[in-house]
Amino acid sequence: MVVGGGIVGLATAWRLLSERPGSSVTVLEKEDRVGAHQTGHNSGVIHAGVYYKPGSLKARMCAAGSASMVAFCREHGIPVEVCGKLIVATSEEELGRLGALHERSLANGLPVELLDPAGAAEFEPHVECVRAMRVASTGITDFGRVCEVLAELIGELGGEVRLGSKVVSVTPAAGAGVVVGTDRGEVAADVLVNCAGLQSDRVARMAGVRPPARIVPFRGEYYELVESRRGLVKGLIYPVPDPQFPFLGVHLTKMIDGSVHAGPNAVLALAREGYSWGRIRPVDVASAAGYGGLWRLARKHWKYGMGEVRRSLSKRLFAASLARLVPAIGPEDLVRAGAGVRAQAIAPDGGLVDDFLIVEAPGQVHVLNAPSPAATSSLEIAREIVGRIPVSA
């Protein structure tokens, strides 16, 4: 039984059925379609693995996942393009961080090169920088379409994706396995795999597992360039991240449909599925507000957080952040383009859980932290999960 019909849950079900013929696999998804939340609201970037600590699950799975995702898309006719990206330093103060990122990329075995401004302009003529790093293996695709294909393949292999099935309880069965209660009845399973994303810690608690971190939702809001200004961006343009802050900063992303998205920022969402300021769910607000880990994080990064809120409310400030990368961009070039919500696991000490977090219990596997680059890495996360399930299960 796989809980969650996002890309990680679907990839896990597909791998189980592919690698263990004869298995009975059911995916439970509470929405009326697959990939409805994190997967369906992301930027479509197939990440190379630049930012992640060498040897971590993220570094290992992202590098392998980038290759396997491109291959999967090509095999199944899903639009995909390996367009590369530039990470640009716009001031002398950022050169040290760019150099450290270059060293980390090399340690992760990635094809990267440092460029002077003239070299950067060959890839992105409208960028202004003092130095840049080209990451050749970064790509773009439509992860929503990947989910649809995975669901089709699951059905072809004899599995089942049950939409509109919200999990409301998980009870250990007599002897072994679990009984999963949904709003449409109960289902028994030998093994539970929890890939519930924004609700993953709650599903774990239902199953009797005490999560080592709590999910706190952060909304990432996007603009897109008006059609007449899409030519300002050829591929992907990112700032040099500041390691003392938890997120990457707004960036420019060419989408697989030819549009160019700008963002995301990162503001605390008032609901786990809160895609706007007007979406407020009191139980989610109480969960976040009552968690000491969030308050410890806030004390450390409150200035950064207030800056993100101001940028959320001001197109002018949002455009100014983008203009650091491409000076020709102004507020008049931007239109709203929706938002996504990141399921960020926060430890009790206020630290962001930096790596993928997978917790096991007898007959259970719980994926408790799988933010970006989880979509890129999904086929490899699935391989890891399947490897943790006993063959006799």
VEXMI-901914 format. One record per atom (N, C-alpha, C): z, x, y. Coordinates in steps of 0.02 Angstrom, whole numbers, plus 32768, in hexadecimal, padded with zeros to 4 digits. Each point is the difference from the previous one (the first is absolute). Layout:
! VEXMI-901914
ZXY/...
***
This chain:
! VEXMI-901914
8000802A7FC5/80007FD6803B/8000802C803E/7FCD7FF9802A/7FFB8025803E/800E7FCF8039/8031800E8029/800F7FD6803A/7FDF801F803D/7FD07FDC801D/7FDE8018803C/7FB6800B7FF4/7FD87FD98024/7FB780057FF9/7FE080278037/802380348019/7FE0802F802D/7FDC80367FD8/7FE880338021/7FD580307FDF/802680297FCB/8040800E800C/802680277FCE/800E7FD77FC2/80147FC18009/800D7FD57FC6/7FC17FF37FD8/7FC97FF28021/7FC17FF47FDD/7FE7803E7FDC/800680398021/7FEA803F7FE0/802A800D7FC2/80407FF28003/802C800A7FC7/7FEC7FD37FC5/7FF47FC1800F/7FEB7FD17FCC/7FBE80167FE0/7FD18015802A/7FBF80167FE6/8007803E7FD4/802980308016/800A803D7FD8/80217FEF7FBD/80317FD48001/80217FED7FC1/7FCE7FE27FCF/7FD77FD38018/7FCF7FDF7FD4/7FCA80317FE9/7FEC802F802D/7FCC80307FEE/801880347FCE/803D8018800B/801A80377FD8/80247FE97FC1/80157FC17FFF/80247FE67FC6/7FE07FBD7FEA/7FC580057FE1/7FDD7FC27FEB/802D7FD47FD6/7FFB7FC0800A/80297FD17FDB/80407FED8023/801080238038/803B7FEE8026/7FF87FBC8021/80387FDE8009/80017FC18024/801F800E8045/7FD87FF68034/801780118043/7FF47FC5802F/80357FED8024/7FFC7FCA8032/8016801C8043/7FDA7FF08034/801280128045/80167FC08023/803B8002801F/80187FC78028/7FF98011804A/7FDE7FD58025/7FF680088048/80117FBF8022/802C80038031/80187FC38020/7FCD7FE0802F/7FD18028801A/7FCE7FE5802E/7FC57FE27FD9/7FD17FE38025/7FC77FDF7FDF/7FC580307FF8/800A8040800D/7FCB80327FF8/802180437FF3/7FDA802E7FE4/801A80437FF4/7FFA80298040/802980358005/7FFD802D8039/800F7FDE8042/802E7FD08001/800A7FD7803B/802980228037/802780337FEE/802D801C8032/7FEF80498011/802580317FEA/7FF280448017/7FB880157FF1/7FE97FF27FC4/7FBD80167FED/7FCB7FE1802D/80077FBF800E/7FCD7FDD8026/80048009804B/803180268018/800880098048/7FFE804A8015/7FEA802B7FD3/800180478014/7FBC8015801C/7FFB80418011/7FC580188025/7FC680137FD3/80097FFC7FBE/7FCA80107FD3/7FF2804A7FF7/802F802B8014/7FF680487FFC/8012801A7FBB/7FD480277FE2/800F80257FC3/801880448016/804380097FFE/801E803D801C/7FF5803C7FD2/7FFF803B801F/7FF6803D7FDA/8041801D7FE6/80387FF68025/8041801B7FEB/80188038802D/7FEE7FFF803F/800F80358030/804B8006800F/80227FC78006/804280008020/803A800B7FD0/7FF480017FBF/80367FF87FCF/801780437FE4/804180037FF5/8020803D7FE8/7FE080167FBD/7FEA803F7FFC/7FE280177FC1/802F7FF57FC5/7FE47FE57FCA/80287FF37FC5/801D7FBB7FFD/80007FDB8038/801B7FBD8001/7FD17FD07FDB/801B7FC47FEF/7FD67FCE7FE1/7FC67FED802E/800F7FF98041/7FCC7FEE802F/7FC880358002/801280408003/7FCE80348003/7FD680017FC1/80207FFC7FC7/7FDD80047FC0/7FD47FC27FF5/801C7FC6800C/7FDB7FC27FF2/7FCB7FF18034/800B8016803E/7FCE7FF28033/7FC2802A7FF5/800880407FF1/7FC6802A7FF3/7FD87FE77FC5/80237FF07FC9/7FDD7FE57FC5/7FE57FBA800E/80287FD98024/7FEC7FBB800E/7FC47FFA802D/7FF8802F802F/7FC68000802B/7FC080067FD6/8001802D7FD0/7FC580097FD5/7FF57FC47FD2/80367FE77FE1/7FF87FC97FD1/7FEE7FBF8023/80187FF6803E/7FEE7FC38024/7FB780018015/7FE880398018/7FB980058012/7FD47FF37FC2/8013801E7FC8/7FDA7FF77FC2/80027FB77FEA/803A7FDF8004/80067FBA7FED/7FD37FD4802B/8002800C8041/7FD77FD8802E/7FB680087FF0/7FEB803D7FF5/7FB9800C7FF2/7FEC7FE07FBE/802C80047FCE/7FF07FE37FBF/7FF97FB58003/80277FDF802B/80017FB78001/7FDD7FE3803D/7FD980288023/7FD77FE68036/80277FEA803D/803A801E800C/80297FF0803B/7FEC80318038/7FF27FE8803C/7FEC802E8036/80348037800B/7FE9803D8004/802D8039800A/7FD880378023/80228025802C/7FE080378024/803280388009/7FEE803C7FED/802A803A800C/7FE8801F8041/80207FEC8037/7FE980118043/8027803A801F/803980117FE3/802A8034801D/80257FE8803D/803180288017/80247FEE803D/8013803F8026/800E7FF68040/80198036802B/80487FF18013/802B80327FFA/80437FFD801C/8000802F803C/800C7FE4803C/7FF48026803D/804080108025/8004803E8017/80368016802C/7FE77FFA8047/80227FD98029/7FE97FF58045/802680298033/802F802A7FE9/8025802C802D/8014803F7FDA/800F80348025/8016803F7FE2/803F7FF77FD7/802B7FD18016/80407FF57FDE/7FF67FE77FB9/7FC67FE27FF1/7FF47FE47FBE/7FE080327FCF/7FEF803B8018/7FDC802F7FD6/802B80197FC5/80408009800C/802C80167FCA/80047FCD7FC9/80057FC08012/80037FCA7FCE/7FBD7FFA7FDB/7FC9800A8024/7FBF7FFD7FDF/7FF980397FCE/8018803C8013/7FFD80397FD3/802A7FF47FC1/803B7FE28009/802A7FF07FC6/7FDF7FCD7FD3/7FDD7FCF801E/7FDD7FCE7FD9/7FC680207FDA/7FDF8030801F/7FCA80247FDF/801B80257FC2/803880218008/801E80247FC8/80147FD17FC8/801C7FC78011/80147FCF7FCD/7FC27FE57FDC/7FCB7FF38025/7FC27FE77FE2/7FE480337FCE/8001803F8012/7FE880347FD2/802C80037FC2/80427FF9800A/802E80017FC7/7FF37FC57FD1/7FE67FC9801C/7FF07FC57FD7/7FB980047FE4/7FDD8037800D/7FBE800A7FE3/7FC97FD78020/80067FF18041/7FD17FD48021/7FCA80278026/7FC47FE58005/7FCA80218025/80077FF2804B/801F802E8024/800C7FF78048/7FEA803F8025/7FF07FF78040/7FF0803A8029/80167FF38048/801680358021/80137FFB8046/7FC2800A802C/7FFD7FDA8036/7FC68000802B/8014800A8049/7FD680238026/800A80038048/7FE27FC1801F/80077FF68042/7FE67FC2801E/7FB67FF47FF3/7FD880368001/7FB97FF87FF4/7FF37FEA7FB8/8026801C7FD1/7FF97FEC7FBA/80157FB87FF4/80357FEB8021/80177FBB7FFA/7FCB7FD0801C/7FE080148037/7FCE7FD58020/7FC37FF47FD3/7FF3802E7FD1/7FC97FF57FD2/800B7FC37FD3/80407FF27FF3/80117FC67FD7/80107FC3802B/8024800A8037/80147FCA802C/7FF180158048/7FC47FEF8019/7FEC80188042/802C7FEA803A/80257FC97FF8/80277FE58038/804A80147FFD/801480297FCF/804480177FFB/800D80378033/803D8000801A/80168037802B/803C80217FDF/7FFD80417FF2/803780217FDD/7FFF804A8010/803780227FEF/800280498005/7FF280207FBC/800A7FD97FCB/7FF180167FBC/80027FC27FD3/7FE080057FC7/7FFF7FC77FD2/7FFD80197FB9/80127FD57FD1/7FF9800F7FB9/7FD47FCA7FE1/7FCC80177FDE/7FD27FD37FDE/80177FF87FB7/80087FC27FEA/80137FF17FBC/7FC47FDD7FE0/7FDA80257FD8/7FBF7FE87FE8/80057FC87FCD/80377FFD7FDA/80027FD37FC7/801D7FBB8010/80117FF2803F/80197FBE8013/7FC67FCD7FFE/800E7FC47FE8/7FCC7FCE7FFA/80177FBC8019/7FD57FCF7FFB/80107FBB8012/7FE27FD07FCC/80227FC87FF6/7FE77FCC7FD2/801F7FBE8014/7FF87FCE7FD6/801D7FBD800A/80317FF57FC6/8041800C800D/80317FFA7FCA/80097FB87FE9/7FF27FD0802D/80027FBA7FEA/7FCD7FF37FCA/7FC4801D8008/7FCD7FF87FCC/801480247FC0/8021803A8007/801980237FC5/802F7FD37FD8/802C7FDC8023/802E7FD17FDE/7FDA7FCA7FDB/7FCD7FE48020/7FD97FCB7FE1/7FDF80197FC0/7FE4803D8002/7FDF801C7FC5/8034800D7FC9/803A801B8012/8034800D7FCE/80157FBF7FDE/80077FCB8027/80137FBF7FE3/7FCB7FE87FCF/7FC0800A8012/7FCA7FEC7FD3/800380297FC0/800B80418005/8003802B7FC5/803B7FEE7FD3/80397FEE801F/803A7FEB7FD9/7FEF7FC37FD6/7FDE7FD0801F/7FEC7FC47FDA/7FD080107FC8/7FD1802E800C/7FD080137FCD/802180217FC4/80388023800D/802480237FCB/80357FD57FDE/80037FC18012/802F7FD27FDF/80427FF78024/8008801E803A/803D7FF68027/7FFB7FC2802C/80367FF18022/80027FC4802A/802080108043/7FE17FE78035/801D80048043/80127FBA8015/80417FF38006/80177FBD8013/80107FFE804A/7FD67FDF8026/800B7FF98048/802F7FC6800D/801E8000803B/802E7FCA8012/803D7FFD7FD4/8017803A7FE8/803A80037FD2/8035802E801E/802F7FE38023/803580268021/8039800C7FD0/8015803F7FFB/803980117FD5/80417FEC8023/802A7FDB7FDC/80407FE9801D/803C801B7FD9/7FF4801A7FC3/8037801C7FD8/7FE4802F7FCB/802A802F7FEC/7FEF802C7FC8/803F80057FD5/7FFB7FED7FC1/803B7FFF7FD4/7FF180297FC1/802B80327FF2/7FF680257FC1/80027FD07FC5/7FCF80087FD3/7FFD7FD57FC5/802E801A7FCA/80117FD57FD1/802A80147FC7/7FDC80357FD7/801F80397FF7/7FE280357FD9/7FD98030802B/7FC77FEB801B/7FD6802B8029/7FD37FD6802C/7FE5801F8033/7FD27FDD802D/80237FD88036/7FD97FD98023/801B7FD88037/7FE07FBB7FFF/80217FD18020/7FE47FBF800E/7FF97FFB804C/7FC37FF88017/7FF27FFD8048/7FF87FB78013/802C7FEA802D/7FFB7FBC8019/7FD47FFE803D/7FD07FD28001/7FD57FF6803A/80077FB88018/7FE37FF28039/80037FBB8019/7FD17FD27FD9/7FE0801C7FCC/7FD57FD87FD4/801680047FB8/803E80187FF4/801980047FBC/801280477FED/801980087FC2/801780417FE8/7FCB80217FD5/800180448002/7FD380287FD7/8028803A7FE2/7FF9800A7FBF/802280377FDE/7FD3803D7FFC/801E803B8002/7FDA803E7FFA/802B80367FE1/7FDF802E7FDD/8024803A7FE3/801180338036/7FD380088031/800980328035/7FF07FE08043/802A800E8031/7FF57FE98044/7FEB803C802B/7FC87FF98024/7FEB80328030/80007FDF8044/802A8019802C/800A7FE38043/7FD680268033/7FCB7FE18017/7FD5801B8034/7FFD7FCF803A/803A7FE58014/80027FC9802F/7FFF80158049/7FF88040800E/7FF680168044/80387FEE802F/7FF17FD48030/80317FEC8032/803D7FDD7FE2/7FFA7FE77FC3/80387FDE7FDF/801B80287FC5/7FEB803F7FF9/800F80257FC3/804B800C7FF5/8026800E8035/8047800B7FF7/80247FC07FEB/7FE87FC78018/801E7FC07FED/7FF27FF07FB7/7FC3800E7FE9/7FF07FF57FBA/802B802D7FD4/8009803E8016/802A802F7FD9/80477FE67FFA/801C7FE68037/80447FE57FFD/80047FC37FD2/7FCD7FD68001/7FFE7FC87FD1/800580187FB8/7FE0803A7FF3/7FFE801B7FBC/803E80287FEE/80308003802D/803E80247FF2/7FFF80498011/7FCE80168026/7FFA80468014/801880068048/80288032800E/8017800B8044/7FD180328022/7FD67FEA802F/7FD0802E801F/802480358029/7FE8803E7FFE/801E80368028/7FED7FFD8049/7FD67FD08013/7FEA7FF88045/7FEF7FB7800B/7FFA7FEC8040/7FEF7FBC8010/7FBD7FFE8024/7FD87FCE7FF1/7FC17FF78023/800E7FE28046/7FE580228032/80027FE78045/7FB87FFC8018/7FEA7FC68019/7FBA7FF88013/7FF0801A8045/7FCB80278006/7FE780188041/7FB97FE78008/7FF57FDC8037/7FBD7FE6800E/7FD580358022/7FC380077FE9/7FD0802C8020/7FC87FD5801D/7FF980038042/7FCF7FD68023/7FC18028800F/7FC77FDE7FFC/7FBF8020800A/7FDA7FDF803A/7FDA80298021/7FC97FE98029/7FBF80187FDF/7FC87FE78018/7FC1801F7FED/7FD48009803E/7FD380317FFB/7FD3800C8038/7FCC7FC88003/7FF07FEB803D/7FCA7FCF8007/7FC0801F7FE5/7FD27FD67FEA/7FC680197FDC/7FD880338028/7FFB7FF68040/7FD8802E802A/801E80458006/804080087FEC/802280418008/800F80217FBD/7FE77FE37FC9/800D801E7FBE/7FE380467FFA/7FCD800F8025/7FE180427FFC/802D80398018/80387FF0801F/802F80348015/802280227FC4/7FFE7FE07FC6/8022801B7FC5/7FCF80017FC5/7FF8803A7FE2/7FD280087FC8/80237FF77FBC/803F80137FFC/80257FFC7FC1/80487FEE800B/802E802E7FF2/80487FF48008/801C8036802E/80287FEC8031/801E802F8030/804B7FF28002/802780337FEF/80497FF97FFD/80218032802F/803A7FEF801C/802780328025/8025802E7FD0/801A80378019/802E802A7FD9/80437FDC7FFD/801A7FF07FC5/80407FDC7FFD/8039802D8015/80337FE1801D/803D80238011/80327FF57FC7/801380347FDC/802B7FF67FC4/80457FE48010/80168002803F/80427FE4800F/7FFE7FB48006/7FC37FE38001/7FF97FB88003/7FE47FE67FBE/800F7FC17FEF/7FF17FE97FBC/7FB97FEA7FF3/7FD67FF58034/7FBD7FE67FF3/7FCC802D801F/7FC07FF57FEF/7FCA802E8011/7FE87FFA8048/800B7FC78020/7FE47FF58042/7FBD7FDB7FFB/7FEC7FDF8037/7FC27FD97FFD/7FC4802E7FF9/7FCE7FE87FDB/7FC580277FF4/7FC37FD37FFE/7FC5801D7FF9/7FC17FDB8001/7FDF80057FBC/7FED7FC77FE5/7FE67FFD7FBC/7FC07FD87FFD/7FCA80207FEB/7FC47FDA7FF1/800A7FDA7FC0/7FF37FBF8000/80087FD67FC5/7FBF7FFE7FD9/80057FEB7FC2/7FC580007FD5/7FCB7FCE8018/80147FCF8029/7FCF7FCF801A/7FE180188042/8012803D8017/7FE3801A803D/802A7FF6803E/80327FD57FFD/802D7FF88039/802E803D8006/802180078039/802E8038800B/80447FE48013/8032800C7FD7/80447FE8800E/802980378020/802E7FEA802A/802C802D8024/80487FEB7FF3/802880307FE8/80467FF17FEF/801180217FBE/80357FED7FDF/80317FCE8017/803A80218025/80227FD78027/804280158019/80337FF07FCA/804080008010/80337FF07FCE/803C7FE08022/80077FBE7FF7/80397FDD801D/80247FDB7FC8/80417FF98008/80287FDD7FCE/7FE97FB77FFD/7FED7FE97FC5/7FEA7FBA7FF8/803D7FD47FF6/7FFA7FC28016/80377FD07FFC/7FFA7FD37FC2/7FD480137FD3/7FF97FE07FBF/7FDE80337FD3/800E7FFD7FBF/7FE080307FD3/7FB57FF67FFD/7FEA7FC68012/7FB97FF38005/7FF07FE88047/801E80248031/7FFB7FED8046/7FC780238023/7FC67FE08002/7FC5801F801C/7FF87FF5804B/80337FE1801F/7FFF7FF78049/80487FFA8018/800A80078042/80437FF8801C/801C7FBB7FF5/7FD37FCE7FFA/80167FBB7FF8/80157FEE7FB9/7FF3802D7FD1/80137FF27FBA/8047801C7FF5/80317FD47FFD/804780147FF8/801C7FDC7FC3/801F80277FD4/80207FE37FC5/804980168001/802F7FD2800F/804680138009/801D80297FC6/7FEF7FF07FC2/801D80257FC8/7FE980498000/7FC3800C8017/7FE780458004/801E8025803B/80097FDD8038/8022801E803A/804780147FED/80237FD37FDE/8045800D7FEC/8003803B7FCF/7FD080047FD2/7FFF80367FD0/7FF980448022/7FD380028032/7FF6803F8024/803B8010802E/80167FCD8025/8036800C8031/804280117FDF/800A7FEA7FC3/803E800E7FDD/7FFE80417FD7/7FCB80258005/7FF9803D7FD8/8010803D802A/803380247FEB/8015803C8025/7FCA80358005/7FD680057FCC/7FCB80328001/7FD17FF6803A/7FF07FC18011/7FD37FF38039/802180158041/80417FF18009/80238013803D/8003804C8008/800980237FC9/8000804A8004/7FBC801B8013/7FCB7FE17FE5/7FBD80138014/7FF47FF1804A/80177FC68016/7FF57FEC8046/8024802F8030/803D80157FEF/8024802E802C/7FDA80428009/7FDD80147FCC/7FDC803F8003/7FBE7FFA8026/7FDF7FC57FF9/7FBC7FFA801B/7FF87FC58030/80367FEE8024/7FFB7FC4802A/7FCE80088039/7FFB803C801C/7FCF800A8036/7FB97FF77FE7/7FF3801C7FC5/7FBE7FF77FE1/7FF27FB67FF3/80327FDD7FE6/7FF87FBA7FF1/7FF17FD6803E/8024800F8037/7FF37FDA803E/7FBA800E801A/7FE9803E7FF8/7FBC800F8014/7FCD7FD97FD8/800D7FF77FBF/7FD37FD97FD6/80007FB68016/803A7FE68012/80037FBA8017/7FD87FF88040/8008802F8030/7FDB7FFC803F/7FB580027FF2/7FEB802C7FD2/7FB980057FF0/7FE77FC07FDE/802C7FE07FDA/7FEE7FC17FE0/7FF07FCA8034/802580018037/7FFA7FCC8033/7FCE80108037/7FE5803D8000/7FD580158037/7FBF801F7FE4/7FC97FDD800B/7FBF801D7FED/7FF280408027/80178003803E/7FF4803C8029/8021803E7FE0/803F7FF97FE9/802280387FE1/7FDF80127FBD/7FEB7FCD7FDB/7FDE800C7FC0/7FC08028800D/7FD97FEB8032/7FC280228010/800D80488018/803680098025/801080448018/800E802F7FC6/80207FE87FCB/800C80297FC5/7FBE80147FDF/7FD17FD27FFD/7FBF800F7FE2/7FD8802F802C/80097FFA8042/7FDA802B802F/801580497FFB/803A800E7FE4/801280467FF4/7FD0801F7FCD/7FE67FD77FD4/7FD080187FCD/7FB87FFC8019/7FEF7FC5801D/7FBC7FF48019/80087FE68047/7FFA802B8033/800E7FEC8045/7FD67FC6801A/7FC67FF47FE2/7FD47FCB8019/801A7FBA7FEF/80337FFB7FD5/80197FBE7FED/802F7FE58035/7FF47FC28016/802B7FDE802F/80157FBB7FE6/802F7FDF8022/80187FBF7FE9/7FC87FCD7FF6/7FCD8003802A/7FC97FD07FFB/7FD680097FC0/800A80377FDE/7FDA800E7FC3/80227FE47FC1/803B7FE28007/80287FEC7FC7/80087FB47FFB/7FFC7FE77FC2/80127FBA7FF2/803080007FC4/802B7FCF7FFE/80327FFB7FCB/7FDE7FF97FBB/801F801F7FCE/7FE280007FBD/80347FF67FC9/80337FD9800D/80307FF07FCC/803480367FF6/80247FFA7FC9/8038802D7FF2/800D80037FB6/802480347FEC/801980057FBC/804B800B8002/80217FF97FC7/8048800E7FFC/800C80337FC9/802180378012/800E80367FD2/80457FF57FE1/800380027FBE/803F7FFA7FDC/802080467FFD/802A800F8030/801E80428004/804680007FE1/800A80297FCF/804380077FE2/802A802F802B/803C7FEA8011/802E80278028/803F800B7FD8/8016803F7FFB/803C80127FDB/803E7FEC8027/803A7FFB7FDF/803D7FED8023/801380308039/7FEB80407FFB/801080308035/7FD17FFC803C/7FD07FD17FFD/7FD27FF88038/7FBF80277FF8/7FF980247FCB/7FC380267FF5/7FC97FD47FE3/7FC2800C8017/7FC87FDE7FE1/7FF280207FBD/7FF87FD77FCD/7FEE801B7FBE/7FBA801B8005/7FF980427FFA/7FC280228010/7FCC7FFC7FC9/80177FFC7FC2/7FD280027FC7/7FFB7FBB7FE0/7FCE7FF87FD4/80017FC47FD6/80417FFF7FD8/801B7FC57FF7/80407FF97FDD/7FF67FCF7FC5/8008801A7FC4/7FFA7FD87FC3/804180057FD9/80207FC77FF3/80407FFE7FDE/7FF87FDB7FBE/801F801A7FCC/7FFB7FE37FBE/80437FE47FE8/7FFC7FCC7FD8/80387FE47FDB/7FE57FEC7FBC/802A7FF27FCF/7FE77FEC7FBE/7FCE7FC68005/7FC2800B7FEA/7FCE7FCC8003/7FE77FEF8045/800E802B8032/7FED7FF18044/7FE8803F8024/7FCD7FF8802B/7FEA8035802D/7FF87FE08045/8022801C8032/7FFF7FE48043/7FE280328032/7FCA7FEB8021/7FE280298035/80207FEA8042/802E8029801A/802B7FEB8037/7FED80208043/7FD0802D8000/7FE58019803F/7FB880167FF4/7FD27FDA801B/7FB980117FF7/7FD97FEE803F/8012801F803A/7FD77FF6803B/7FC3802F7FFD/7FDC80058035/7FC7802E8002/801680467FE9/7FDA801E7FD2/7FBC7FF27FE9/7FFE7FDC7FBD/80267FCA7FF8/80037FDE7FBF/7FBD7FE17FEC/7FDA7FE5802F/7FBF7FE37FEE/7FD280377FE6/7FFD80388024/7FD980397FE8/801680167FBA/804180027FF6/801E801D7FC4/800A7FCD7FC8/7FEA7FC2800A/80157FCA7FD4/7FEC800B7FB7/7FC6801B7FF3/7FEB800A7FBA/802B80367FDF/801980308028/802B80357FE5/80487FE97FFB/80187FD7802F/80427FE17FF8/80017FD67FC1/7FCA7FDB7FF5/7FFB7FD77FC3/8003802C7FC1/7FDE80398002/8002802D7FC6/804880187FF3/8024800F8037/804580167FF9/802C7FC97FE2/7FF77FC38018/80287FC87FE6/7FF27FF57FB6/7FC17FFF7FED/7FEE7FF57FBA/801E80377FD5/8002803C8019/801E80377FDA/804A7FF97FF5/80207FD7802A/80487FF57FFA/80127FC57FD2/7FCE7FDC7FEA/800B7FC67FD5/7FF780167FB8/80337FFB7FD5/7FF980157FBA/7FC67FDD7FDE/7FDC80247FD7/7FC67FE57FDD/80147FC47FD4/803D7FFF7FE8/80177FCA7FD5/80107FC08026/800280068043/80137FC58028/7FCA7FCA7FFC/
***
